[in-house]
Every structure is written in structure tokens, then in C-alpha cells.
Amino acid sequence: MYIPEFIHSNLGLILNIIGSILVVVSIGKFPDGFGGSTTSNNGREYHFAYVTRPTGLKIGLLLIIIGFIVQILEKY
């Protein structure tokens, strides 16, 4: 199977980018504005993150781990 040189030489980086995007898309606000939050000293309210797509989060983290392993193995 032919794999273009750009993809072959940067496979770990590509996996890390795709995994990072999946993690970012999987985390969002609480549905309907409900959820935990904390307040800073000046009264500003910060909401906690909420996992909206658990499967996407798991796949994204797995791709990031595989991407780092591939990057390490490319060095040797």
C-alpha cells in the first residue's frame, strides 16, 4: 500500500492533531445551563467542563497516546 511521504514522515503529528481536535469537540458546557461552577474573588463565575461526547473523548485521548508513541518510534 502506497503512503505519501508527507503522511508517513508526520504520522505521529497528524494523529496528535486529530486526537486534540476530538478532545476539544467532546468537551462543552453543561446542558441547559445547569451544572457546577466556582466563583473567583472578584465575583466572576467559572463553569466546570462537561463531557458532551464520551466516545469522542476516549478516541481522541487514544489517538494522542498513539501519536506520541509513533513520534518516539520514528526517532529510532
Secondary structure, 3 states (H helix, E strand, C coil): CCCCHHHHHCHHHHHHHHHHHHHHHHEECCHHHCCCEEECCCCCEEECCEECCHHHHHHHHHHHHHHHHHHHHHHC
